[in-house]
Amino acid sequence: MRSSLIRLGSSQPVVLAVLCLAVFSTALDQTVVVTALPRVMVDLEIPLSDLDTAQWIMTGYLISYTVAMPLAGRLSDVYGRVRLFQAALLVFAIGSAFVALAPNFNWIVPARVIQAMGGGATVPIGLAMAVAAVSMEKRGVAIGLVAASAEAGSVVGPLYGGAIIEWIGWRWIFWLDVPQSLMLIALLAILPNRANPAAKMDYLGAFALVVALTMLTFALAQRGIFTGESLTPYLTLAVAIVLVGVLFVVERRATQPLLAPFLYASRAFVSSNVTQFLVGIALIMTLVCVPLMSGIVLQKETWESALNLVRVTAAIPVGALAGGYILRWVGVRAVCIAGLALTGTGLLFMSGWDSDIGELRLTLPLVAAGLGFGLVIPPIGVSALSAAPGDYWGVAASLVTASRMVGMALGLAALSAWGIERFYSLTAEVTIGANFAETAAQLAGAGVTVFQNLFMISGILSLVAIVPALLMKPEEASEPAESGLTS
């Protein structure tokens, strides 16, 4: 492995640059639809009363993005990561073109699902390629670079989308994805693709995992799971649990199972996934609550609310890069715990916000939380991948990334369900009388309390995540059977 790295060392910057550009490009579309959704609804004649239905333009993307990861990760381990990365970009481009052509709602949701299948596949394959491209002591830096690019894409997405919408229309957001993807496919062609003839794809296990993960994410993404207003999410969750049982039976019989037993026998891998799941819940609650509180409670303009959110999101890639460099000297556990402590502290300070918050008290916790969210990314990735041999890096990267997405789905459902119920309970005795100012003050006070509670919950979850993070530790894992950049 060492000689191969020395021989290909001069190509490392090129590899990382192409990977970062590709991940940045696909990450744009995770958040760009937030800006585009109002125009999409008007153009496709989706009434405001159907907002719950329209949210499937985002939820469908989230579910597909999540379930594509494990399948793509293992396929890349077997057939070579360069070719699978190119295939993922091609699927992403095709899905983007279908979105741009969408004449109605029934068309755009499946198109977004196809687009997400390609976009979701790029993240774990990119992480595995980045790790394979560098020596062991630089893996944190490589993961930090790729993760920072993905986070930067998510940050720029709403601004990029807004500019394109104003200049040439929302459909061009997706049309522009096509030449970008084709250019990246051409750039990737300069890299060698190394399949692993000894590795086998567990197609039956992959199918069982995709179905189980789809049902689980679908169940956890519904607010009804917290309100009890419908049996659907509970029945879906029950089916998902049964499917997980079926999955384990299938995997026990597989020669080379997708969910290899050594992964879940690894303390490093399990603790990394649990930490990542809790971080995902706290992250999505933060990303949604900050602009909502800014607009609804603090009465900020839309652009001011966006700038408040940018104070979090812009700090995440900075934290990811810093975390990647620091862990070379202090180790994964220390960096992850420091990041979680910083995030938890920032969120707990945010739980003390009121309607008359000063600029300094607003900014410092936001930046602290963002830096903390970024700091934890490299140590979680390094710890998880250290538990797997090189020919399972794609799977390991995909599963730990999927844990974050499932956590985000659950967090989003909890936010929309518990937050609304909490607001209703606080305003149950509020009556609209002659004194409108008093009524408005009572409603605003209830809103402040709800957001304070949500920030406190997020902060506590971040601090609770320190417990599994204490168990994180890089393990000795074998290198790829076929050494090199993209083995």
C-alpha positions in Angstrom: 0.0 0.0 0.0 2.8 2.4 1.0 4.6 2.1 -2.3 1.4 2.5 -4.3 0.7 5.7 -2.4 4.2 7.0 -3.0 3.8 6.2 -6.7 0.4 8.0 -7.0 1.1 10.7 -4.4 1.3 13.4 -7.0 -2.2 12.6 -8.1 -3.7 13.0 -4.7 -4.6 16.7 -5.1 -6.3 16.0 -8.4 -8.3 13.1 -7.0 -9.4 15.1 -4.0 -10.2 18.2 -6.1 -12.4 16.2 -8.5 -14.2 14.5 -5.6 -14.8 17.7 -3.7 -16.2 19.4 -6.9 -18.5 16.4 -7.5 -19.8 16.2 -4.0 -20.3 20.0 -3.9 -22.3 19.9 -7.1 -24.7 17.1 -6.0 -25.0 18.7 -2.5 -26.4 21.9 -4.0 -29.6 20.1 -4.8 -30.3 19.0 -1.2 -31.1 22.6 -0.2 -31.7 24.3 -3.5 -35.3 23.2 -3.6 -36.0 25.1 -0.4 -35.7 28.3 -2.4 -37.3 26.8 -5.5 -40.4 25.2 -3.9 -42.7 28.3 -3.9 -42.0 28.9 -7.6 -42.4 25.2 -8.4 -45.8 25.1 -6.6 -47.0 28.1 -8.6 -45.7 26.8 -11.9 -47.1 23.3 -11.5 -50.4 24.7 -10.1 -50.0 23.0 -6.7 -52.3 25.0 -4.3 -51.1 26.2 -0.9 -53.6 23.9 0.7 -51.7 20.9 -0.7 -48.4 22.0 1.1 -48.3 18.7 3.0 -48.4 16.8 -0.3 -45.9 19.2 -1.9 -43.4 18.5 0.8 -42.8 15.1 -0.8 -40.7 16.9 -3.3 -38.2 17.2 -0.4 -39.1 14.1 1.6 -39.0 11.8 -1.5 -35.5 13.2 -2.2 -34.4 12.6 1.4 -35.7 9.0 1.5 -34.1 8.1 -1.9 -30.9 9.8 -1.0 -30.7 7.7 2.2 -31.5 4.3 0.8 -29.2 4.7 -2.3 -26.1 5.0 0.0 -25.6 1.4 1.2 -26.4 -0.1 -2.2 -24.0 2.2 -4.1 -21.4 1.9 -1.4 -21.1 -1.9 -1.8 -21.4 -1.8 -5.6 -18.4 0.5 -5.6 -16.5 -1.9 -3.4 -17.1 -4.7 -5.9 -17.0 -3.1 -9.3 -14.7 -0.2 -8.7 -15.3 3.2 -7.2 -14.5 5.4 -10.2 -17.0 3.7 -12.5 -19.7 3.7 -9.8 -19.1 7.4 -9.1 -19.5 8.1 -12.8 -22.7 6.0 -12.9 -24.0 7.9 -9.9 -23.4 11.2 -11.6 -25.1 10.0 -14.8 -28.2 9.0 -12.8 -28.1 12.3 -11.1 -27.9 14.1 -14.4 -30.9 12.1 -15.9 -33.0 12.8 -12.8 -32.1 16.5 -13.0 -33.2 16.6 -16.6 -36.5 14.9 -15.7 -37.1 17.5 -12.9 -36.4 20.3 -15.3 -39.0 18.8 -17.8 -41.6 18.2 -15.1 -45.1 19.2 -16.2 -46.9 18.4 -13.0 -46.5 17.1 -9.4 -46.9 13.5 -10.3 -43.9 13.8 -12.6 -41.6 15.9 -10.4 -41.6 13.6 -7.3 -40.4 10.4 -9.1 -37.9 12.6 -11.0 -36.5 13.9 -7.6 -36.3 10.3 -6.4 -34.1 9.4 -9.4 -32.0 12.5 -8.9 -31.5 11.6 -5.3 -30.4 8.1 -6.1 -27.5 9.5 -8.0 -26.7 12.3 -5.5 -26.9 10.0 -2.5 -24.5 7.5 -4.1 -21.7 10.1 -4.6 -21.2 10.8 -0.9 -20.1 7.4 0.5 -18.2 6.5 -2.7 -16.5 9.9 -2.5 -15.5 9.3 1.1 -14.2 5.9 0.3 -12.2 7.2 -2.6 -10.8 10.0 -0.6 -9.6 7.7 2.2 -8.1 5.3 -0.3 -6.2 8.2 -2.0 -4.2 9.2 1.0 -2.0 7.6 3.7 -3.5 6.6 7.1 -2.4 9.7 9.0 -4.1 12.0 6.4 -7.5 10.2 6.3 -9.0 12.8 8.6 -8.0 15.6 6.4 -9.3 13.8 3.3 -12.7 13.2 5.0 -12.7 16.7 6.2 -12.2 18.1 2.7 -15.0 16.0 1.1 -17.4 16.7 4.0 -16.6 20.4 3.9 -17.4 20.4 0.2 -20.7 18.7 0.8 -21.6 21.1 3.6 -20.5 24.1 1.4 -22.8 22.9 -1.3 -25.7 22.8 1.2 -24.8 26.3 2.3 -24.6 27.8 -1.2 -27.7 25.9 -2.4 -30.4 28.3 -1.3 -28.4 31.4 -2.5 -27.5 29.7 -5.8 -31.1 28.6 -6.3 -32.4 32.1 -5.6 -30.1 33.7 -8.1 -30.9 31.2 -10.9 -34.7 31.6 -10.2 -34.5 35.4 -10.4 -32.4 35.3 -13.6 -33.7 32.5 -15.8 -36.3 30.4 -13.8 -36.3 27.4 -11.5 -36.1 24.8 -14.2 -32.6 26.0 -15.1 -31.4 25.0 -11.6 -31.8 21.4 -12.7 -30.8 21.9 -16.4 -27.4 23.2 -15.3 -26.8 20.0 -13.3 -26.6 18.1 -16.6 -23.4 19.7 -18.1 -21.9 19.9 -14.6 -22.3 16.2 -14.2 -21.1 15.3 -17.6 -18.0 17.5 -17.1 -17.2 15.6 -13.8 -17.8 12.2 -15.5 -15.1 13.2 -18.0 -12.7 14.4 -15.3 -13.1 11.1 -13.4 -12.2 9.2 -16.6 -8.5 10.1 -16.0 -8.5 8.0 -12.8 -7.9 4.2 -12.8 -10.9 2.0 -11.9 -10.0 -1.0 -9.8 -12.7 -3.7 -9.4 -12.3 -6.4 -6.8 -12.7 -9.8 -8.5 -12.8 -11.5 -5.1 -15.7 -9.4 -3.8 -19.3 -10.4 -4.4 -22.4 -8.2 -4.4 -25.1 -9.4 -2.0 -28.1 -8.4 -4.2 -30.7 -10.1 -2.0 -29.3 -8.4 1.1 -29.2 -5.1 -0.7 -32.8 -5.4 -1.8 -33.9 -6.3 1.8 -31.9 -3.4 3.2 -33.3 -0.9 0.7 -36.9 -1.9 1.4 -36.3 -1.9 5.2 -34.5 1.4 5.2 -37.2 2.9 2.9 -40.0 1.8 5.3 -38.0 3.0 8.4 -37.2 6.4 6.9 -40.8 6.8 5.7 -42.2 6.0 9.1 -39.9 8.3 11.0 -40.4 11.1 8.6 -44.1 11.4 9.4 -45.2 13.8 12.2 -48.1 11.4 13.0 -45.6 9.1 14.8 -45.5 11.7 17.6 -49.1 12.9 17.5 -51.0 9.5 17.5 -53.5 11.0 15.0 -53.0 8.1 12.6 -52.0 4.4 12.7 -50.1 4.6 9.4 -46.6 5.6 10.8 -46.9 2.9 13.6 -47.9 0.2 11.1 -45.1 1.3 8.7 -42.6 1.2 11.6 -43.8 -2.3 12.6 -43.3 -3.5 9.0 -39.9 -1.9 9.0 -38.9 -3.7 12.2 -40.1 -7.0 10.7 -38.1 -6.3 7.5 -35.0 -5.6 9.6 -35.5 -9.1 11.1 -35.8 -10.6 7.6 -32.7 -8.7 6.6 -30.6 -10.2 9.4 -31.8 -13.7 8.4 -30.9 -13.1 4.8 -27.5 -11.7 5.8 -26.6 -14.7 8.0 -26.9 -16.9 4.9 -25.0 -14.7 2.6 -21.4 -15.6 1.7 -20.3 -11.9 1.6 -23.1 -10.1 3.4 -23.8 -6.4 2.7 -24.0 -5.9 6.5 -20.9 -7.7 7.4 -20.9 -9.1 11.0 -17.5 -7.6 11.7 -18.9 -4.1 11.3 -21.5 -4.5 14.0 -19.1 -6.4 16.3 -16.9 -3.3 16.2 -17.2 -0.8 19.0 -15.8 1.9 16.8 -18.4 1.4 14.1 -21.4 1.0 16.3 -20.5 4.0 18.5 -19.8 6.1 15.4 -23.3 5.3 14.0 -25.1 6.0 17.2 -23.2 9.4 17.6 -24.0 10.2 14.0 -27.7 9.4 14.5 -28.0 11.8 17.4 -26.1 14.5 15.6 -28.5 14.2 12.7 -31.5 14.9 14.9 -29.9 17.9 16.5 -28.6 19.2 13.2 -32.0 19.2 11.3 -33.8 20.8 14.3 -31.2 23.6 14.4 -31.3 24.2 10.6 -35.1 24.5 10.7 -35.6 26.3 14.0 -33.1 29.1 13.4 -34.8 30.7 10.3 -38.3 30.0 11.7 -37.5 31.7 15.0 -35.9 34.6 13.2 -38.9 35.1 10.9 -41.8 34.3 13.3 -40.6 35.5 16.7 -37.8 38.0 16.0 -39.8 39.5 13.1 -36.7 39.5 10.8 -36.9 39.9 7.0 -36.4 36.8 4.9 -32.9 37.8 4.0 -32.0 38.4 7.6 -33.4 35.0 8.6 -31.2 33.5 5.9 -28.2 35.3 7.1 -28.8 34.0 10.6 -28.9 30.4 9.3 -25.7 31.1 7.3 -23.9 31.8 10.6 -24.4 28.1 11.4 -24.1 26.5 8.0 -21.0 28.5 6.9 -19.2 27.4 10.1 -19.8 23.7 9.5 -17.3 23.3 6.6 -14.8 25.3 8.6 -15.2 23.0 11.5 -15.0 19.9 9.2 -11.6 21.1 7.8 -10.3 22.0 11.3 -11.4 18.6 12.7 -9.7 16.8 9.9 -6.4 18.4 10.7 -6.6 18.4 14.5 -7.4 14.7 14.9 -4.0 13.8 13.4 -2.5 14.9 16.8 -5.2 14.4 19.4 -7.2 11.5 18.1 -10.8 10.9 17.0 -12.4 10.7 20.5 -11.1 14.1 21.7 -12.1 15.9 18.5 -15.6 14.4 18.5 -16.2 15.1 22.1 -15.0 18.7 21.7 -17.3 19.2 18.8 -20.3 17.8 20.6 -19.6 19.9 23.7 -19.3 23.0 21.5 -22.5 22.2 19.7 -24.4 21.4 22.9 -23.2 24.6 24.6 -24.1 26.7 21.7 -27.6 25.2 21.4 -28.2 25.5 25.2 -27.3 29.2 25.0 -29.7 29.5 22.1 -32.4 28.0 24.3 -32.1 31.2 26.4 -33.0 33.5 23.4 -36.0 35.8 23.8 -37.7 38.3 21.5 -35.2 41.0 22.3 -31.9 39.2 21.6 -28.8 41.2 21.0 -26.5 40.7 17.9 -23.6 39.2 19.9 -25.8 36.8 21.9 -27.3 35.8 18.5 -24.1 35.3 16.6 -21.7 33.5 19.0 -23.9 30.5 19.8 -24.8 30.1 16.1 -21.1 30.0 15.1 -20.2 27.7 18.0 -22.9 25.2 17.1 -21.9 25.3 13.4 -18.2 24.7 14.2 -19.2 21.9 16.5 -21.3 20.2 13.9 -18.4 20.4 11.5 -15.8 19.2 14.0 -17.5 15.9 14.6 -17.7 14.9 10.9 -14.0 13.7 10.3 -13.7 11.7 13.6 -17.0 9.9 13.0 -15.9 9.0 9.5 -12.4 7.9 10.4 -13.7 5.8 13.4 -16.3 4.1 11.3 -14.0 3.4 8.3 -11.3 2.1 10.6 -13.5 -0.8 11.5 -13.7 -2.1 7.9 -11.1 -3.6 5.6 -10.5 -1.6 2.4 -13.0 -3.7 0.3 -15.8 -2.7 2.7 -15.0 1.1 2.9 -17.9 2.0 0.6 -20.4 0.1 2.7 -19.0 1.5 6.0 -19.0 5.1 4.6 -22.6 4.7 3.3 -24.0 3.2 6.5 -22.5 5.9 8.8 -23.8 8.6 6.4 -27.2 7.0 6.3 -27.4 7.1 10.1 -27.2 10.8 9.9 -30.0 11.0 7.3 -32.3 8.7 9.3 -31.7 10.9 12.4 -32.5 14.0 10.3 -35.8 12.4 9.1 -36.8 11.6 12.7 -35.8 15.0 13.9 -37.8 16.7 11.2 -40.9 14.6 12.1 -40.4 15.4 15.8 -40.0 19.1 15.0 -43.2 19.4 13.0 -45.2 17.2 15.4 -44.0 18.0 18.9 -43.4 21.7 18.2 -46.9 22.2 16.8 -48.5 20.3 19.7 -46.5 22.3 22.2 -47.6 25.6 20.7 -51.2 24.5 20.7 -51.0 23.5 24.4 -49.4 26.9 25.3 -52.0 28.9 23.5 -55.1 26.8 24.4 -56.4 29.5 26.8 -55.4 32.5 24.7 -58.5 34.3 23.4 -58.7 37.0 20.8 -60.3 39.9 22.4 -60.4 43.7 22.1 -56.8 44.0 23.2 -55.1 42.6 20.1 -51.7 43.7 21.3 -52.0 41.6 24.4 -53.1 38.6 22.4 -50.2 39.0 20.0 -47.8 39.2 22.9 -49.2 36.0 24.3 -48.8 34.2 21.0 -45.3 35.5 20.5 -44.4 34.4 24.0 -45.7 30.9 23.3 -43.6 30.8 20.1 -40.5 31.9 22.1 -41.1 29.1 24.6 -41.5 26.4 21.8 -38.2 27.4 20.1 -36.4 27.6 23.5 -37.6 24.1 24.2 -36.5 22.8 20.8 -33.1 24.3 21.1 -32.7 22.9 24.6 -33.7 19.4 23.4 -31.2 19.7 20.5 -28.5 20.8 22.9 -29.2 18.0 25.3 -29.1 15.4 22.5 -25.7 16.8 21.4 -24.3 16.3 24.9 -25.9 12.9 25.2 -24.0 11.9 22.0 -20.8 12.3 24.0 -21.6 9.0 25.7 -21.3 6.9 22.5 -18.4 9.1 21.4 -16.5 8.1 24.4 -16.4 4.6 22.9 -15.1 5.8 19.6 -11.5 4.7 18.8 -9.8 3.8 15.5 -9.3 0.1 15.0 -6.8 -1.7 13.0 -8.4 -2.6 9.7 -6.8 -4.3 6.7 -6.0 -2.3 3.7 -7.6 -2.9 0.3 -6.7 -6.1 -1.5 -5.8 -4.0 -4.6 -3.9 -1.0 -3.3 -4.1 2.4 -4.9 -6.2 5.5 -5.3 -9.6 4.0 -5.8 -9.3 0.4 -4.8 
